Amino acid sequence: MINIQKIQHEKPIEELLKFGIINIDKPAGPTSFSITDYVRKSLNLNKCSHMGTLDPQVTGVVPILLGRACRLSDYFMHRNKTYIGVMRLHEDTEDKKLKETIEKFIGKIMQLPPVRSRVKRQIREREVISFKIIEREGRDILFETEVQAGTYIRKLCDDMGKELGGAHMLELRRIKAGLFNEHKIVNLYLFDKAVEEYKNGNEKPLRDMLVPAEIISELYSVVQVNPNNLKKILTGKPLFISDIKDKLPENEVFVLFNNDKFIGVYHKSSEGDIIARPEFIFN
């Protein structure tokens, strides 16, 4: 088990900034891109990327990858998302009919992305894991939903509405994206304050906000490297059985570590004596 808290507190902050993540609480108004660019400029980094776009008026969890951690974007992004929102019905609807309609949208659904989306407009299969009514006031429904990445909640509300005499989404907040949730989230005011403190010599507030990218170890199986062969491994050579201390995991993709130090992401191979090839090496 990789000790993420130990890495967060002991790793030089300059290294955390070059290979870390910050979980920003996006406000309503700006785009996810503009928030990401703001973080990049504030931290004087060459590159930052976010884990999943939110519409400008949607708030909540936007984890931002810093520096070389951007190379891990695909490994973090394609995870379930959880939202809380308000759906407004266009007609008076009995609770029973509302719940019956919601049930039809639990599980695998076919969804056409909205006109204003950044993906190709073609029908795609997505999964709605849950859709719970938290509270109802007249035609306004406060709900919580967990969905597969790439599911459009605005479109989900609209599709439900087609069976209920019409409905649209009034408000939406993302409260969880994969490993990241709103319990450890940073608003822009506190972020600005922490950056200012860091520039004035106090790194603690900013350090406490930075999540080491080594947290990828909570998504993929960890294999420990044989340090005798580390120099060549860091040049990108494929892995042989003599290069690792542990057995290979069942999953096709795994992460390689030297104790708590991240080495790379690997994909299993069956090319003779080669057991895995690197997808990303941190060197």
MARBAKOL-994265 format. One record per residue (C-alpha): x, y, z. Coordinates in steps of 0.5 Angstrom, whole numbers, always signed. Example, Ala and Ser with C-alpha at 12.3 -4.5 7.8 and 13.67 -1.06 7.14 Angstrom:
REM MARBAKOL-994265
X = +25 | Y = -9 | Z = +16 $
X = +27 | Y = -2 | Z = +14 $
END
This chain:
REM MARBAKOL-994265
X = +0 | Y = +0 | Z = +0 $
X = +3 | Y = +7 | Z = -2 $
X = +3 | Y = +12 | Z = +3 $
X = +0 | Y = +18 | Z = +0 $
X = +0 | Y = +22 | Z = +6 $
X = +7 | Y = +21 | Z = +8 $
X = +9 | Y = +23 | Z = +0 $
X = +4 | Y = +29 | Z = +1 $
X = +8 | Y = +32 | Z = +7 $
X = +15 | Y = +29 | Z = +6 $
X = +16 | Y = +31 | Z = -2 $
X = +19 | Y = +37 | Z = -4 $
X = +13 | Y = +42 | Z = -6 $
X = +17 | Y = +44 | Z = -12 $
X = +16 | Y = +36 | Z = -14 $
X = +9 | Y = +36 | Z = -12 $
X = +7 | Y = +42 | Z = -16 $
X = +11 | Y = +38 | Z = -22 $
X = +7 | Y = +32 | Z = -21 $
X = +1 | Y = +33 | Z = -17 $
X = -7 | Y = +34 | Z = -17 $
X = -11 | Y = +40 | Z = -14 $
X = -18 | Y = +39 | Z = -13 $
X = -22 | Y = +45 | Z = -15 $
X = -29 | Y = +48 | Z = -13 $
X = -31 | Y = +51 | Z = -20 $
X = -36 | Y = +56 | Z = -19 $
X = -41 | Y = +58 | Z = -24 $
X = -39 | Y = +62 | Z = -30 $
X = -32 | Y = +61 | Z = -32 $
X = -31 | Y = +55 | Z = -36 $
X = -27 | Y = +49 | Z = -34 $
X = -21 | Y = +51 | Z = -39 $
X = -21 | Y = +58 | Z = -36 $
X = -21 | Y = +55 | Z = -29 $
X = -15 | Y = +50 | Z = -31 $
X = -11 | Y = +56 | Z = -34 $
X = -12 | Y = +60 | Z = -28 $
X = -9 | Y = +55 | Z = -24 $
X = -3 | Y = +54 | Z = -29 $
X = -1 | Y = +61 | Z = -29 $
X = -2 | Y = +62 | Z = -21 $
X = +3 | Y = +56 | Z = -20 $
X = +7 | Y = +58 | Z = -26 $
X = +7 | Y = +52 | Z = -29 $
X = +8 | Y = +50 | Z = -36 $
X = +2 | Y = +45 | Z = -37 $
X = -5 | Y = +43 | Z = -33 $
X = -11 | Y = +39 | Z = -35 $
X = -17 | Y = +38 | Z = -32 $
X = -21 | Y = +31 | Z = -31 $
X = -28 | Y = +32 | Z = -34 $
X = -31 | Y = +39 | Z = -37 $
X = -37 | Y = +42 | Z = -33 $
X = -41 | Y = +47 | Z = -37 $
X = -40 | Y = +54 | Z = -35 $
X = -46 | Y = +54 | Z = -30 $
X = -45 | Y = +48 | Z = -27 $
X = -41 | Y = +48 | Z = -20 $
X = -37 | Y = +43 | Z = -16 $
X = -31 | Y = +38 | Z = -17 $
X = -26 | Y = +39 | Z = -22 $
X = -19 | Y = +36 | Z = -21 $
X = -14 | Y = +39 | Z = -24 $
X = -7 | Y = +35 | Z = -26 $
X = -1 | Y = +39 | Z = -25 $
X = +6 | Y = +39 | Z = -30 $
X = +7 | Y = +32 | Z = -32 $
X = +1 | Y = +29 | Z = -28 $
X = -3 | Y = +31 | Z = -34 $
X = +0 | Y = +25 | Z = -38 $
X = -4 | Y = +21 | Z = -33 $
X = -11 | Y = +24 | Z = -35 $
X = -14 | Y = +18 | Z = -38 $
X = -12 | Y = +14 | Z = -33 $
X = -16 | Y = +18 | Z = -28 $
X = -22 | Y = +21 | Z = -32 $
X = -26 | Y = +15 | Z = -34 $
X = -29 | Y = +14 | Z = -28 $
X = -36 | Y = +15 | Z = -25 $
X = -39 | Y = +22 | Z = -23 $
X = -44 | Y = +24 | Z = -18 $
X = -48 | Y = +30 | Z = -18 $
X = -53 | Y = +33 | Z = -14 $
X = -58 | Y = +38 | Z = -18 $
X = -65 | Y = +41 | Z = -19 $
X = -70 | Y = +38 | Z = -25 $
X = -76 | Y = +42 | Z = -26 $
X = -82 | Y = +39 | Z = -29 $
X = -87 | Y = +42 | Z = -34 $
X = -93 | Y = +39 | Z = -31 $
X = -96 | Y = +37 | Z = -25 $
X = -94 | Y = +29 | Z = -24 $
X = -95 | Y = +24 | Z = -19 $
X = -90 | Y = +21 | Z = -15 $
X = -91 | Y = +14 | Z = -17 $
X = -91 | Y = +16 | Z = -24 $
X = -84 | Y = +20 | Z = -23 $
X = -81 | Y = +14 | Z = -20 $
X = -83 | Y = +9 | Z = -25 $
X = -80 | Y = +14 | Z = -30 $
X = -74 | Y = +15 | Z = -27 $
X = -73 | Y = +7 | Z = -26 $
X = -73 | Y = +6 | Z = -34 $
X = -67 | Y = +11 | Z = -34 $
X = -63 | Y = +6 | Z = -29 $
X = -58 | Y = +2 | Z = -32 $
X = -56 | Y = +2 | Z = -39 $
X = -59 | Y = +8 | Z = -43 $
X = -58 | Y = +11 | Z = -50 $
X = -56 | Y = +18 | Z = -50 $
X = -55 | Y = +23 | Z = -56 $
X = -50 | Y = +29 | Z = -53 $
X = -53 | Y = +36 | Z = -53 $
X = -52 | Y = +40 | Z = -59 $
X = -47 | Y = +45 | Z = -55 $
X = -42 | Y = +39 | Z = -53 $
X = -35 | Y = +38 | Z = -55 $
X = -36 | Y = +31 | Z = -57 $
X = -39 | Y = +28 | Z = -64 $
X = -47 | Y = +28 | Z = -64 $
X = -48 | Y = +21 | Z = -65 $
X = -52 | Y = +16 | Z = -60 $
X = -48 | Y = +13 | Z = -55 $
X = -49 | Y = +8 | Z = -49 $
X = -48 | Y = +10 | Z = -42 $
X = -50 | Y = +8 | Z = -35 $
X = -54 | Y = +11 | Z = -30 $
X = -52 | Y = +7 | Z = -24 $
X = -57 | Y = +11 | Z = -19 $
X = -62 | Y = +17 | Z = -19 $
X = -65 | Y = +18 | Z = -12 $
X = -70 | Y = +24 | Z = -11 $
X = -68 | Y = +27 | Z = -4 $
X = -73 | Y = +32 | Z = -4 $
X = -79 | Y = +35 | Z = -8 $
X = -83 | Y = +42 | Z = -8 $
X = -88 | Y = +42 | Z = -13 $
X = -85 | Y = +41 | Z = -20 $
X = -78 | Y = +42 | Z = -17 $
X = -74 | Y = +35 | Z = -16 $
X = -68 | Y = +35 | Z = -12 $
X = -64 | Y = +29 | Z = -14 $
X = -57 | Y = +26 | Z = -13 $
X = -55 | Y = +21 | Z = -19 $
X = -49 | Y = +17 | Z = -20 $
X = -47 | Y = +16 | Z = -28 $
X = -42 | Y = +13 | Z = -32 $
X = -37 | Y = +18 | Z = -35 $
X = -39 | Y = +22 | Z = -41 $
X = -46 | Y = +22 | Z = -39 $
X = -50 | Y = +29 | Z = -40 $
X = -55 | Y = +30 | Z = -34 $
X = -58 | Y = +36 | Z = -37 $
X = -60 | Y = +31 | Z = -43 $
X = -62 | Y = +26 | Z = -38 $
X = -67 | Y = +31 | Z = -35 $
X = -69 | Y = +33 | Z = -42 $
X = -70 | Y = +25 | Z = -44 $
X = -74 | Y = +24 | Z = -37 $
X = -78 | Y = +30 | Z = -39 $
X = -81 | Y = +27 | Z = -45 $
X = -84 | Y = +22 | Z = -41 $
X = -87 | Y = +27 | Z = -36 $
X = -90 | Y = +32 | Z = -40 $
X = -83 | Y = +36 | Z = -40 $
X = -77 | Y = +37 | Z = -36 $
X = -71 | Y = +41 | Z = -35 $
X = -65 | Y = +42 | Z = -31 $
X = -65 | Y = +48 | Z = -27 $
X = -58 | Y = +47 | Z = -23 $
X = -53 | Y = +42 | Z = -22 $
X = -47 | Y = +41 | Z = -18 $
X = -41 | Y = +35 | Z = -19 $
X = -40 | Y = +32 | Z = -12 $
X = -35 | Y = +27 | Z = -14 $
X = -31 | Y = +25 | Z = -20 $
X = -27 | Y = +18 | Z = -19 $
X = -23 | Y = +19 | Z = -13 $
X = -24 | Y = +26 | Z = -12 $
X = -30 | Y = +29 | Z = -8 $
X = -33 | Y = +35 | Z = -5 $
X = -30 | Y = +33 | Z = +2 $
X = -23 | Y = +35 | Z = +0 $
X = -24 | Y = +41 | Z = -5 $
X = -21 | Y = +48 | Z = -5 $
X = -25 | Y = +54 | Z = -7 $
X = -21 | Y = +59 | Z = -11 $
X = -21 | Y = +64 | Z = -6 $
X = -17 | Y = +59 | Z = -1 $
X = -13 | Y = +57 | Z = -7 $
X = -11 | Y = +65 | Z = -8 $
X = -9 | Y = +66 | Z = -1 $
X = -5 | Y = +59 | Z = -1 $
X = -1 | Y = +61 | Z = -7 $
X = +0 | Y = +68 | Z = -4 $
X = +3 | Y = +65 | Z = +2 $
X = +7 | Y = +60 | Z = -2 $
X = +10 | Y = +66 | Z = -5 $
X = +12 | Y = +69 | Z = +2 $
X = +15 | Y = +63 | Z = +4 $
X = +10 | Y = +59 | Z = +8 $
X = +8 | Y = +53 | Z = +4 $
X = +4 | Y = +49 | Z = +8 $
X = -3 | Y = +52 | Z = +6 $
X = -1 | Y = +50 | Z = -1 $
X = +2 | Y = +43 | Z = +1 $
X = -4 | Y = +41 | Z = +4 $
X = -8 | Y = +42 | Z = -2 $
X = -4 | Y = +38 | Z = -7 $
X = -5 | Y = +31 | Z = -8 $
X = +1 | Y = +27 | Z = -10 $
X = +0 | Y = +24 | Z = -17 $
X = +2 | Y = +17 | Z = -14 $
X = -5 | Y = +17 | Z = -12 $
X = -6 | Y = +13 | Z = -18 $
X = -4 | Y = +7 | Z = -14 $
X = -11 | Y = +7 | Z = -11 $
X = -14 | Y = +6 | Z = -18 $
X = -9 | Y = +0 | Z = -21 $
X = -5 | Y = -5 | Z = -18 $
X = +2 | Y = -4 | Z = -15 $
X = +8 | Y = -8 | Z = -17 $
X = +14 | Y = -7 | Z = -14 $
X = +21 | Y = -6 | Z = -18 $
X = +27 | Y = -10 | Z = -17 $
X = +32 | Y = -4 | Z = -16 $
X = +38 | Y = -7 | Z = -19 $
X = +35 | Y = -6 | Z = -26 $
X = +32 | Y = +1 | Z = -24 $
X = +37 | Y = +5 | Z = -29 $
X = +35 | Y = +1 | Z = -35 $
X = +27 | Y = +1 | Z = -33 $
X = +27 | Y = +9 | Z = -33 $
X = +30 | Y = +9 | Z = -40 $
X = +23 | Y = +5 | Z = -42 $
X = +26 | Y = -2 | Z = -43 $
X = +20 | Y = -7 | Z = -43 $
X = +19 | Y = -11 | Z = -36 $
X = +22 | Y = -18 | Z = -35 $
X = +20 | Y = -23 | Z = -29 $
X = +27 | Y = -21 | Z = -26 $
X = +25 | Y = -14 | Z = -26 $
X = +20 | Y = -14 | Z = -21 $
X = +19 | Y = -17 | Z = -14 $
X = +12 | Y = -18 | Z = -14 $
X = +7 | Y = -23 | Z = -18 $
X = +4 | Y = -20 | Z = -24 $
X = -4 | Y = -18 | Z = -22 $
X = -10 | Y = -20 | Z = -26 $
X = -11 | Y = -13 | Z = -29 $
X = -8 | Y = -12 | Z = -36 $
X = -6 | Y = -5 | Z = -33 $
X = -2 | Y = -4 | Z = -27 $
X = +3 | Y = +1 | Z = -24 $
X = +10 | Y = +0 | Z = -22 $
X = +13 | Y = +3 | Z = -16 $
X = +20 | Y = +3 | Z = -12 $
X = +18 | Y = +3 | Z = -5 $
X = +13 | Y = +10 | Z = -5 $
X = +17 | Y = +12 | Z = -11 $
X = +12 | Y = +12 | Z = -18 $
X = +16 | Y = +9 | Z = -24 $
X = +11 | Y = +8 | Z = -29 $
X = +4 | Y = +5 | Z = -32 $
X = +5 | Y = -1 | Z = -35 $
X = +1 | Y = -6 | Z = -40 $
X = +2 | Y = -13 | Z = -39 $
X = +5 | Y = -17 | Z = -45 $
X = +6 | Y = -24 | Z = -48 $
X = +12 | Y = -23 | Z = -52 $
X = +16 | Y = -29 | Z = -50 $
X = +20 | Y = -27 | Z = -44 $
X = +17 | Y = -20 | Z = -44 $
X = +12 | Y = -19 | Z = -39 $
X = +10 | Y = -12 | Z = -39 $
X = +11 | Y = -6 | Z = -43 $
X = +11 | Y = +2 | Z = -41 $
X = +5 | Y = +6 | Z = -43 $
X = +8 | Y = +12 | Z = -39 $
X = +15 | Y = +13 | Z = -35 $
X = +16 | Y = +18 | Z = -30 $
X = +24 | Y = +20 | Z = -31 $
END
